C-alpha cells in the first residue's frame, strides 16, 4: 500500500484543491491556470493540473490519473515522482508555448503524459515487462488518443492533451537513454 501512496496522494491533492476552490474560494483559484504566452501565468504550469472547472471535470480525470499513476508506482515510486514532476513541467511549458488563448486547467495533460510514457515503454525499453505494461495501457486507455485531435469545443484543451502525450513519449525515450547509459557505466561482473 505504501508503494502506491504517491499516486493516491496526487489524486487526493486534486480533490482537496477542488473542494477548497469551490467550497471556500468561490472558484477564484481557477484563474491560476496556464494562459499561453502570458508571463504572469508561468506559475500556472505548476498549478494547472490541480485545478478543475467542475465536479464532472475532476471526476473524469480522477480514474485515469489514479489508474495510470498506480501502474507507474507499481514499477517504482521514484519513477512515478520523477515522471510526474517532469511531466507537469514539460506538458505545462509546451501548453504555455503553443496552446490557443484561454486558461488551460485540469490534470488531463498529465494523464496524457503518463499514458504516453507507459504506452511507449515497450518501444524504448524492449523488455517483456515493458511490453505488457504498454499493451495494457493502450488497450485500457487507447481511446484517449482522440483527445489530441483539434476540437471545436473551447472547453477542451486538446493542445494540453497533445503536449502531454508528446511529453510522455519524450520522457519514455529519455528514461530509456538514461537506463542504457547507467548499464554501460556499471563495471563488468567477475565470475
N, CA, C and O of each residue as an XYZ file, in Angstrom:
764
protein
N       0.821     -1.199      0.000
C       0.000      0.000      0.000
C       0.865      1.264      0.000
O       0.538      2.238     -0.677
N       1.954      1.250      0.748
C       2.836      2.413      0.810
C       3.417      2.717     -0.565
O       3.638      3.876     -0.915
N       3.659      1.673     -1.332
C       4.208      1.836     -2.682
C       3.303      2.717     -3.547
O       3.790      3.450     -4.408
N       1.986      2.647     -3.322
C       1.026      3.368     -4.148
C       0.633      4.729     -3.570
O      -0.170      5.447     -4.167
N       1.183      5.078     -2.435
C       0.821      6.321     -1.752
C       1.038      7.579     -2.602
O       0.186      8.467     -2.570
N       2.139      7.699     -3.363
C       2.294      8.925     -4.164
C       1.163      9.157     -5.164
O       0.716     10.292     -5.331
N       0.697      8.112     -5.827
C      -0.394      8.265     -6.797
C      -1.699      8.624     -6.084
O      -2.458      9.472     -6.554
N      -1.949      7.981     -4.960
C      -3.158      8.275     -4.183
C      -3.109      9.709     -3.660
O      -4.116     10.416     -3.672
N      -1.929     10.134     -3.200
C      -1.768     11.497     -2.681
C      -1.979     12.531     -3.788
O      -2.567     13.584     -3.541
N      -1.513     12.247     -4.991
C      -1.692     13.172     -6.114
C      -3.173     13.377     -6.419
O      -3.628     14.507     -6.594
N      -3.916     12.282     -6.481
C      -5.357     12.388     -6.752
C      -6.061     13.078     -5.577
O      -6.954     13.900     -5.787
N      -5.670     12.751     -4.363
C      -6.260     13.401     -3.186
C      -6.008     14.901     -3.218
O      -6.887     15.685     -2.861
N      -4.818     15.306     -3.640
C      -4.500     16.734     -3.729
C      -5.404     17.441     -4.741
O      -5.837     18.569     -4.503
N      -5.686     16.792     -5.852
C      -6.620     17.369     -6.831
C      -7.988     17.602     -6.191
O      -8.612     18.641     -6.409
N      -8.449     16.635     -5.406
C      -9.753     16.756     -4.742
C      -9.726     17.832     -3.658
O     -10.685     18.592     -3.520
N      -8.650     17.903     -2.896
C      -8.537     18.924     -1.834
C      -8.549     20.322     -2.449
O      -9.240     21.213     -1.956
N      -7.786     20.511     -3.520
C      -7.759     21.822     -4.183
C      -9.137     22.146     -4.748
O      -9.592     23.285     -4.640
N      -9.801     21.175     -5.341
C     -11.137     21.407     -5.885
C     -12.109     21.824     -4.778
O     -12.856     22.790     -4.931
N     -12.093     21.090     -3.667
C     -13.003     21.416     -2.563
C     -12.699     22.787     -1.976
O     -13.614     23.548     -1.661
N     -11.415     23.104     -1.828
C     -11.038     24.415     -1.299
C     -11.433     25.524     -2.279
O     -11.933     26.572     -1.870
N     -11.208     25.291     -3.547
C     -11.503     26.298     -4.560
C     -13.002     26.551     -4.686
O     -13.436     27.699     -4.783
N     -13.781     25.489     -4.685
C     -15.219     25.642     -4.891
C     -15.995     25.836     -3.601
O     -17.065     26.445     -3.605
N     -15.465     25.321     -2.494
C     -16.164     25.482     -1.227
C     -15.842     26.777     -0.528
O     -16.731     27.450     -0.006
N     -14.585     27.124     -0.517
C     -14.145     28.305      0.224
C     -13.773     29.472     -0.672
O     -13.959     30.633     -0.308
N     -13.253     29.160     -1.833
C     -12.684     30.208     -2.675
C     -13.587     30.767     -3.744
O     -13.195     31.703     -4.441
N     -14.789     30.229     -3.903
C     -15.672     30.740     -4.944
C     -15.080     30.600     -6.335
O     -15.313     31.443     -7.201
N     -14.328     29.556     -6.548
C     -13.685     29.244     -7.831
C     -12.658     30.294     -8.262
O     -12.363     30.416     -9.451
N     -12.122     31.040     -7.321
C     -11.141     32.077     -7.657
C      -9.800     31.510     -8.113
O      -9.078     32.156     -8.872
N      -9.466     30.305     -7.652
C      -8.164     29.735     -7.992
C      -8.065     29.326     -9.457
O      -6.963     29.201     -9.990
N      -9.186     29.119    -10.101
C      -9.214     28.638    -11.475
C      -8.449     29.570    -12.411
O      -7.923     29.122    -13.429
N      -8.382     30.826    -12.089
C      -7.672     31.787    -12.950
C      -6.159     31.579    -12.948
O      -5.449     32.183    -13.752
N      -5.662     30.724    -12.043
C      -4.220     30.467    -11.960
C      -3.780     29.304    -12.845
O      -2.751     28.680    -12.586
N      -4.537     29.020    -13.865
C      -4.147     28.000    -14.827
C      -3.105     28.545    -15.793
O      -2.496     29.585    -15.544
N      -2.910     27.842    -16.882
C      -1.923     28.244    -17.887
C      -2.608     29.149    -18.907
O      -3.533     28.727    -19.602
N      -2.149     30.387    -18.989
C      -2.600     31.305    -20.034
C      -1.415     31.430    -20.991
O      -0.413     32.065    -20.660
N      -1.527     30.830    -22.169
C      -0.391     30.773    -23.094
C       0.246     32.127    -23.384
O      -0.421     33.127    -23.647
N       1.568     32.100    -23.321
C       2.427     33.228    -23.652
C       2.198     34.461    -22.784
O       2.582     35.566    -23.168
N       1.586     34.287    -21.636
C       1.408     35.375    -20.668
C       2.407     35.139    -19.533
O       2.292     34.172    -18.779
N       3.388     36.038    -19.425
C       4.462     35.863    -18.439
C       3.925     35.762    -17.021
O       4.536     35.111    -16.173
N       2.804     36.388    -16.756
C       2.228     36.353    -15.407
C       1.637     34.988    -15.055
O       1.387     34.697    -13.885
N       1.418     34.160    -16.063
C       0.797     32.854    -15.791
C       1.804     31.706    -15.789
O       1.401     30.543    -15.807
N       3.089     32.001    -15.768
C       4.080     30.923    -15.759
C       3.896     29.991    -14.565
O       4.121     28.786    -14.678
N       3.489     30.539    -13.427
C       3.235     29.687    -12.257
C       2.089     28.720    -12.518
O       1.985     27.685    -11.860
N       1.234     29.051    -13.469
C       0.131     28.171    -13.835
C       0.600     26.823    -14.341
O      -0.146     25.846    -14.288
N       1.837     26.758    -14.836
C       2.400     25.479    -15.269
C       2.386     24.490    -14.107
O       2.124     23.303    -14.301
N       2.666     24.976    -12.908
C       2.655     24.113    -11.719
C       1.258     23.883    -11.169
O       0.965     22.795    -10.672
N       0.392     24.882    -11.248
C      -0.928     24.802    -10.616
C      -1.990     24.145    -11.474
O      -2.898     23.505    -10.944
N      -1.897     24.290    -12.786
C      -2.969     23.849    -13.689
C      -3.425     22.405    -13.483
O      -4.632     22.162    -13.522
N      -2.525     21.419    -13.265
C      -3.009     20.045    -13.124
C      -3.912     19.822    -11.899
O      -4.639     18.830    -11.838
N      -3.866     20.721    -10.950
C      -4.643     20.548     -9.725
C      -5.946     21.338     -9.733
O      -6.743     21.221     -8.802
N      -6.169     22.132    -10.762
C      -7.361     22.970    -10.867
C      -8.336     22.358    -11.859
O      -7.951     21.967    -12.961
N      -9.593     22.277    -11.464
C     -10.626     21.702    -12.334
C     -11.838     22.612    -12.361
O     -12.226     23.186    -11.343
N     -12.432     22.738    -13.545
C     -13.529     23.675    -13.756
C     -14.831     23.246    -13.089
O     -15.641     24.088    -12.699
N     -15.033     21.935    -12.958
C     -16.297     21.450    -12.407
C     -16.085     20.087    -11.756
O     -15.039     19.455    -11.901
N     -17.100     19.667    -11.045
C     -17.074     18.348    -10.424
C     -16.929     17.271    -11.494
O     -16.169     16.318    -11.318
N     -17.654     17.417    -12.603
C     -17.596     16.444    -13.689
C     -16.190     16.374    -14.296
O     -15.705     15.294    -14.631
N     -15.549     17.525    -14.430
C     -14.189     17.603    -14.958
C     -13.237     16.830    -14.047
O     -12.410     16.053    -14.525
N     -13.353     17.041    -12.754
C     -12.491     16.344    -11.791
C     -12.766     14.843    -11.788
O     -11.827     14.048    -11.767
N     -14.017     14.450    -11.807
C     -14.366     13.023    -11.817
C     -13.819     12.352    -13.076
O     -13.294     11.240    -13.009
N     -13.940     13.023    -14.219
C     -13.440     12.453    -15.475
C     -11.924     12.244    -15.438
O     -11.410     11.324    -16.075
N     -11.212     13.086    -14.702
C      -9.758     12.961    -14.614
C      -9.300     12.033    -13.491
O      -8.176     11.534    -13.531
N     -10.136     11.796    -12.506
C      -9.722     11.031    -11.333
C      -9.331      9.593    -11.653
O      -8.249      9.149    -11.269
N     -10.191      8.867    -12.348
C      -9.930      7.438    -12.578
C      -8.683      7.207    -13.436
O      -7.823      6.421    -13.039
N      -8.550      7.863    -14.602
C      -7.334      7.603    -15.375
C      -6.056      8.075    -14.673
O      -5.014      7.430    -14.789
N      -6.130      9.188    -13.951
C      -4.955      9.655    -13.215
C      -4.567      8.644    -12.144
O      -3.385      8.355    -11.957
N      -5.548      8.114    -11.451
C      -5.279      7.133    -10.404
C      -4.755      5.822    -10.995
O      -3.754      5.288    -10.516
N      -5.413      5.306    -12.019
C      -5.010      4.021    -12.601
C      -3.604      4.102    -13.201
O      -2.757      3.257    -12.912
N      -3.356      5.112    -14.031
C      -2.035      5.244    -14.652
C      -0.970      5.536    -13.594
O       0.157      5.050    -13.689
N      -1.331      6.326    -12.596
C      -0.399      6.601    -11.502
C      -0.067      5.354    -10.700
O       1.086      5.145    -10.321
N      -1.070      4.524    -10.439
C      -0.824      3.276     -9.703
C       0.063      2.323    -10.506
O       0.928      1.651     -9.945
N      -0.157      2.269    -11.821
C       0.693      1.419    -12.663
C       2.137      1.891    -12.590
O       3.055      1.081    -12.460
N       2.335      3.198    -12.674
C       3.694      3.728    -12.613
C       4.312      3.524    -11.228
O       5.499      3.218    -11.122
N       3.523      3.690    -10.176
C       4.015      3.423     -8.819
C       4.380      1.954     -8.631
O       5.321      1.632     -7.906
N       3.638      1.069     -9.281
C       3.947     -0.358     -9.178
C       5.327     -0.643     -9.768
O       6.036     -1.536     -9.304
N       5.699      0.116    -10.785
C       7.048     -0.018    -11.347
C       8.079      0.524    -10.363
O       9.068     -0.141    -10.055
N       7.834      1.758     -9.866
C       8.777      2.392     -8.947
C       8.186      3.711     -8.455
O       7.694      4.513     -9.248
N       8.239      3.927     -7.153
C       7.764      5.210     -6.614
C       8.646      6.349     -7.085
O       8.154      7.441     -7.368
N       9.948      6.105     -7.172
C      10.867      7.145     -7.638
C      10.550      7.498     -9.093
O      10.511      8.672     -9.462
N      10.326      6.477     -9.906
C       9.974      6.713    -11.310
C       8.679      7.517    -11.398
O       8.575      8.435    -12.212
N       7.694      7.180    -10.570
C       6.433      7.935    -10.553
C       6.696      9.401    -10.244
O       6.191     10.285    -10.937
N       7.478      9.662     -9.213
C       7.743     11.045     -8.798
C       8.487     11.816     -9.881
O       8.141     12.959    -10.179
N       9.496     11.205    -10.464
C      10.290     11.884    -11.493
C       9.451     12.153    -12.735
O       9.453     13.271    -13.251
N       8.737     11.146    -13.216
C       7.940     11.303    -14.439
C       6.793     12.280    -14.209
O       6.471     13.071    -15.095
N       6.179     12.235    -13.040
C       5.084     13.168    -12.745
C       5.597     14.605    -12.687
O       5.010     15.496    -13.300
N       6.683     14.835    -11.957
C       7.231     16.194    -11.847
C       7.696     16.707    -13.209
O       7.369     17.830    -13.595
N       8.455     15.891    -13.934
C       8.930     16.302    -15.253
C       7.756     16.475    -16.214
O       7.755     17.376    -17.053
N       6.754     15.597    -16.081
C       5.583     15.681    -16.944
C       4.778     16.946    -16.729
O       4.320     17.567    -17.688
N       4.604     17.329    -15.475
C       3.893     18.575    -15.178
C       4.625     19.752    -15.807
O       4.006     20.599    -16.452
N       5.949     19.807    -15.621
C       6.736     20.933    -16.142
C       6.775     20.958    -17.666
O       6.543     22.001    -18.276
N       7.065     19.820    -18.277
C       7.202     19.773    -19.731
C       5.857     19.974    -20.426
O       5.761     20.730    -21.393
N       4.825     19.300    -19.935
C       3.491     19.458    -20.523
C       3.008     20.897    -20.370
O       2.479     21.492    -21.309
N       3.198     21.442    -19.179
C       2.792     22.830    -18.936
C       3.550     23.817    -19.798
O       2.961     24.758    -20.331
N       4.855     23.613    -19.940
C       5.662     24.518    -20.760
C       5.239     24.470    -22.226
O       5.129     25.508    -22.879
N       5.003     23.269    -22.741
C       4.555     23.149    -24.132
C       3.174     23.777    -24.328
O       2.914     24.417    -25.347
N       2.299     23.588    -23.350
C       0.967     24.205    -23.427
C       1.104     25.718    -23.398
O       0.454     26.420    -24.174
N       1.945     26.220    -22.507
C       2.168     27.667    -22.398
C       2.713     28.238    -23.707
O       2.332     29.334    -24.118
N       3.595     27.500    -24.351
C       4.217     27.980    -25.587
C       3.288     27.909    -26.802
O       3.274     28.830    -27.619
N       2.511     26.828    -26.932
C       1.849     26.558    -28.205
C       0.319     26.557    -28.189
O      -0.293     26.558    -29.258
N      -0.308     26.555    -27.035
C      -1.773     26.435    -26.994
C      -2.453     27.740    -27.413
O      -1.851     28.813    -27.417
N      -3.714     27.600    -27.760
C      -4.512     28.777    -28.106
C      -4.814     29.569    -26.842
O      -4.643     29.069    -25.731
N      -5.258     30.791    -27.016
C      -5.563     31.665    -25.880
C      -6.674     31.066    -25.037
O      -7.555     30.374    -25.547
N      -6.622     31.336    -23.764
C      -7.591     30.831    -22.809
C      -6.859     30.430    -21.544
O      -5.643     30.598    -21.443
N      -7.584     29.909    -20.596
C      -6.988     29.446    -19.344
C      -7.086     27.924    -19.317
O      -8.177     27.369    -19.184
N      -5.958     27.261    -19.443
C      -5.894     25.805    -19.530
C      -5.691     25.222    -18.131
O      -4.696     25.506    -17.465
N      -6.650     24.403    -17.701
C      -6.578     23.794    -16.371
C      -6.950     22.314    -16.461
O      -7.520     21.857    -17.452
N      -6.616     21.585    -15.411
C      -7.009     20.188    -15.300
C      -5.825     19.245    -15.405
O      -4.763     19.599    -15.918
N      -6.034     18.042    -14.909
C      -4.981     17.018    -14.876
C      -4.884     16.225    -16.168
O      -4.065     15.310    -16.257
N      -5.687     16.542    -17.163
C      -5.690     15.722    -18.373
C      -4.357     15.773    -19.113
O      -3.957     14.767    -19.700
N      -3.662     16.891    -19.109
C      -2.342     16.940    -19.734
C      -1.392     15.962    -19.072
O      -0.624     15.279    -19.750
N      -1.441     15.892    -17.740
C      -0.613     14.942    -17.002
C      -1.056     13.508    -17.281
O      -0.216     12.614    -17.383
N      -2.345     13.280    -17.404
C      -2.856     11.940    -17.743
C      -2.308     11.503    -19.096
O      -1.846     10.372    -19.242
N      -2.357     12.386    -20.080
C      -1.815     12.057    -21.396
C      -0.316     11.813    -21.329
O       0.212     10.975    -22.060
N       0.372     12.544    -20.453
C       1.806     12.333    -20.272
C       2.086     10.944    -19.697
O       2.945     10.220    -20.201
N       1.365     10.581    -18.653
C       1.556      9.259    -18.050
C       1.211      8.161    -19.055
O       1.912      7.153    -19.149
N       0.137      8.362    -19.798
C      -0.243      7.395    -20.831
C       0.856      7.279    -21.890
O       1.267      6.173    -22.241
N       1.329      8.415    -22.396
C       2.378      8.401    -23.415
C       3.640      7.721    -22.920
O       4.291      6.982    -23.658
N       3.979      7.975    -21.674
C       5.169      7.353    -21.094
C       5.005      5.832    -21.005
O       5.854      5.076    -21.477
N       3.907      5.403    -20.396
C       3.689      3.968    -20.199
C       3.467      3.235    -21.526
O       3.944      2.114    -21.703
N       2.748      3.863    -22.451
C       2.471      3.216    -23.734
C       3.728      3.109    -24.598
O       3.826      2.207    -25.430
N       4.681      4.010    -24.413
C       5.894      3.979    -25.237
C       7.021      3.150    -24.624
O       8.063      2.967    -25.253
N       6.827      2.651    -23.419
C       7.893      1.872    -22.759
C       8.346      0.678    -23.586
O       9.543      0.403    -23.670
N       7.415     -0.024    -24.192
C       7.775     -1.218    -24.970
C       8.705     -0.857    -26.121
O       9.656     -1.586    -26.403
N       8.442      0.243    -26.774
C       9.264      0.659    -27.904
C      10.674      1.037    -27.455
O      11.655      0.688    -28.112
N      10.771      1.756    -26.328
C      12.072      2.252    -25.889
C      12.854      1.276    -25.016
O      14.084      1.255    -25.060
N      12.152      0.469    -24.224
C      12.846     -0.441    -23.302
C      13.044     -1.837    -23.871
O      14.050     -2.488    -23.591
N      12.099     -2.294    -24.660
C      12.160     -3.614    -25.328
C      12.353     -4.768    -24.349
O      13.217     -5.625    -24.533
N      11.528     -4.768    -23.305
C      11.506     -5.882    -22.365
C      10.086     -6.433    -22.317
O       9.135     -5.755    -22.706
N       9.950     -7.644    -21.847
C       8.625     -8.264    -21.740
C       7.743     -7.469    -20.784
O       6.571     -7.226    -21.072
N       8.304     -7.066    -19.648
C       7.529     -6.287    -18.675
C       7.028     -4.979    -19.257
O       5.872     -4.606    -19.057
N       7.903     -4.279    -19.981
C       7.508     -3.020    -20.615
C       6.437     -3.261    -21.677
O       5.509     -2.465    -21.816
N       6.564     -4.350    -22.419
C       5.570     -4.688    -23.438
C       4.201     -4.929    -22.801
O       3.187     -4.439    -23.298
N       4.174     -5.678    -21.711
C       2.902     -5.964    -21.033
C       2.250     -4.674    -20.525
O       1.041     -4.488    -20.667
N       3.048     -3.791    -19.938
C       2.514     -2.517    -19.444
C       1.989     -1.679    -20.607
O       0.891     -1.128    -20.531
N       2.765     -1.582    -21.670
C       2.351     -0.775    -22.822
C       1.056     -1.295    -23.433
O       0.149     -0.518    -23.733
N       0.971     -2.599    -23.613
C      -0.236     -3.189    -24.201
C      -1.444     -2.953    -23.292
O      -2.522     -2.604    -23.774
N      -1.270     -3.140    -21.989
C      -2.378     -2.919    -21.040
C      -2.851     -1.468    -21.094
O      -4.055     -1.212    -21.087
N      -1.924     -0.525    -21.149
C      -2.299      0.891    -21.198
C      -2.996      1.249    -22.506
O      -3.970      2.002    -22.516
N      -2.491      0.706    -23.602
C      -3.101      1.004    -24.898
C      -4.499      0.399    -24.990
O      -5.419      1.033    -25.507
N      -4.660     -0.827    -24.491
C      -5.991     -1.448    -24.501
C      -6.936     -0.684    -23.572
O      -8.080     -0.406    -23.933
N      -6.456     -0.350    -22.387
C      -7.311      0.319    -21.399
C      -7.611      1.773    -21.711
O      -8.723      2.249    -21.480
N      -6.621      2.475    -22.236
C      -6.783      3.925    -22.406
C      -6.441      4.436    -23.798
O      -6.261      5.640    -23.979
N      -6.346      3.555    -24.781
C      -6.038      3.976    -26.145
C      -7.048      4.953    -26.715
O      -6.724      5.752    -27.594
N      -8.267      4.889    -26.215
C      -9.303      5.824    -26.656
C      -8.981      7.275    -26.334
O      -9.564      8.191    -26.914
N      -8.057      7.480    -25.412
C      -7.631      8.840    -25.080
C      -7.084      9.577    -26.292
O      -7.174     10.802    -26.381
N      -6.522      8.828    -27.213
C      -5.845      9.451    -28.350
C      -6.756     10.359    -29.174
O      -6.277     11.257    -29.865
N      -8.065     10.128    -29.102
C      -8.999     11.047    -29.778
C      -8.885     12.452    -29.196
O      -9.178     13.436    -29.874
N      -8.460     12.540    -27.943
C      -8.371     13.837    -27.273
C      -7.247     14.731    -27.750
O      -7.196     15.900    -27.368
N      -6.333     14.215    -28.584
C      -5.260     15.060    -29.107
C      -5.645     15.709    -30.431
O      -4.887     16.513    -30.973
N      -6.819     15.361    -30.951
C      -7.279     15.948    -32.206
C      -7.930     17.298    -31.935
O      -8.637     17.456    -30.940
N      -7.697     18.271    -32.811
C      -8.334     19.582    -32.616
C      -9.839     19.446    -32.446
O     -10.508     18.686    -33.146
N     -10.335     20.201    -31.503
C     -11.748     20.130    -31.156
C     -12.387     21.502    -31.324
O     -11.739     22.531    -31.131
N     -13.638     21.501    -31.677
C     -14.351     22.771    -31.786
C     -14.786     23.274    -30.411
O     -15.185     24.429    -30.266
N     -14.708     22.410    -29.411
C     -15.104     22.801    -28.063
C     -14.023     23.659    -27.422
O     -12.867     23.246    -27.320
N     -14.399     24.829    -27.000
C     -13.453     25.724    -26.336
C     -13.108     25.219    -24.937
O     -12.102     25.626    -24.356
N     -13.942     24.337    -24.404
C     -13.726     23.842    -23.040
C     -12.688     22.725    -22.980
O     -12.244     22.360    -21.892
N     -12.292     22.172    -24.135
C     -11.346     21.063    -24.165
C      -9.989     21.562    -24.651
O      -9.883     22.126    -25.740
N      -8.955     21.354    -23.843
C      -7.614     21.768    -24.213
C      -6.916     20.626    -24.945
O      -6.083     19.924    -24.372
N      -7.268     20.449    -26.224
C      -6.622     19.382    -26.986
C      -5.121     19.654    -27.098
O      -4.328     18.722    -27.237
N      -4.731     20.937    -27.037
C      -3.311     21.278    -27.082
C      -2.586     20.759    -25.840
O      -1.459     20.272    -25.926
N      -3.250     20.869    -24.682
C      -2.679     20.331    -23.447
C      -2.569     18.817    -23.504
O      -1.603     18.237    -23.009
N      -3.570     18.176    -24.114
C      -3.539     16.721    -24.281
C      -2.365     16.318    -25.175
O      -1.609     15.403    -24.848
N      -2.225     17.007    -26.297
C      -1.135     16.705    -27.234
C       0.223     16.984    -26.582
O       1.163     16.206    -26.741
N       0.317     18.084    -25.855
C       1.564     18.410    -25.151
C       1.907     17.316    -24.146
O       3.071     16.945    -23.996
N       0.890     16.802    -23.460
C       1.115     15.723    -22.501
C       1.581     14.448    -23.173
O       2.513     13.801    -22.696
N       0.951     14.082    -24.267
C       1.335     12.862    -24.981
C       2.775     12.961    -25.495
O       3.565     12.032    -25.331
N       3.104     14.087    -26.113
C       4.464     14.303    -26.612
C       5.459     14.274    -25.455
O       6.533     13.682    -25.572
N       5.106     14.910    -24.340
C       5.981     14.927    -23.163
C       6.212     13.523    -22.628
O       7.340     13.159    -22.298
N       5.150     12.737    -22.541
C       5.270     11.376    -22.033
C       6.160     10.507    -22.906
O       6.981      9.743    -22.398
N       6.001     10.622    -24.214
C       6.841      9.846    -25.128
C       8.294     10.313    -25.028
O       9.210      9.491    -25.026
N       8.509     11.624    -24.946
C       9.873     12.150    -24.797
C      10.505     11.671    -23.494
O      11.686     11.323    -23.467
N       9.728     11.653    -22.419
C      10.250     11.173    -21.137
C      10.538      9.675    -21.191
O      11.491      9.210    -20.566
N       9.732      8.918    -21.925
C       9.998      7.495    -22.109
C      11.321      7.280    -22.820
O      12.104      6.409    -22.440
N      11.570      8.074    -23.852
C      12.832      7.976    -24.590
C      14.011      8.365    -23.691
O      15.025      7.669    -23.651
N      13.866      9.496    -22.963
C      14.952      9.940    -22.085
C      15.241      8.933    -20.984
O      16.398      8.685    -20.647
N      14.196      8.361    -20.431
C      14.356      7.357    -19.372
C      15.110      6.138    -19.888
O      15.982      5.608    -19.200
N      14.780      5.695    -21.088
C      15.466      4.540    -21.678
C      16.928      4.873    -21.957
O      17.805      4.035    -21.745
N      17.197      6.088    -22.429
C      18.582      6.504    -22.678
C      19.379      6.544    -21.382
O      20.533      6.117    -21.339
N      18.759      7.057    -20.331
C      19.415      7.121    -19.021
C      19.706      5.713    -18.507
O      20.788      5.449    -17.982
N      18.737      4.813    -18.661
C      18.917      3.434    -18.206
C      20.052      2.750    -18.983
O      20.852      2.022    -18.396
N      20.122      2.981    -20.292
C      21.198      2.388    -21.096
C      22.557      2.950    -20.698
O      23.538      2.210    -20.626
N      22.621      4.252    -20.439
C      23.883      4.872    -20.034
C      24.347      4.325    -18.692
O      25.538      4.090    -18.487
N      23.402      4.124    -17.781
C      23.738      3.539    -16.470
C      24.270      2.124    -16.630
O      25.243      1.745    -15.978
N      23.638      1.347    -17.491
C      24.050     -0.043    -17.709
C      25.461     -0.109    -18.302
O      26.242     -0.997    -17.963
N      25.778      0.834    -19.187
C      27.122      0.854    -19.788
C      28.196      1.267    -18.801
O      29.349      0.853    -18.920
N      27.815      2.092    -17.818
C      28.813      2.602    -16.871
C      29.093      1.640    -15.709
O      30.069      1.822    -14.981
N      28.249      0.624    -15.530
C      28.474     -0.333    -14.444
C      29.654     -1.245    -14.801
O      29.769     -1.696    -15.941
N      30.518     -1.512    -13.836
C      31.669     -2.397    -14.123
C      31.182     -3.818    -14.406
O      30.164     -4.266    -13.879
N      31.933     -4.500    -15.243
C      31.595     -5.893    -15.581
C      31.744     -6.771    -14.354
O      32.671     -6.604    -13.561
N      30.825     -7.705    -14.209
C      30.856     -8.641    -13.071
C      31.891     -9.724    -13.345
O      31.929    -10.296    -14.434
N      32.724    -10.000    -12.357
C      33.689    -11.082    -12.468
C      33.069    -12.349    -11.980
O      32.301    -12.334    -11.018
N      33.385    -13.467    -12.627
C      32.810    -14.751    -12.215
C      33.882    -15.625    -11.632
O      33.605    -16.753    -11.224
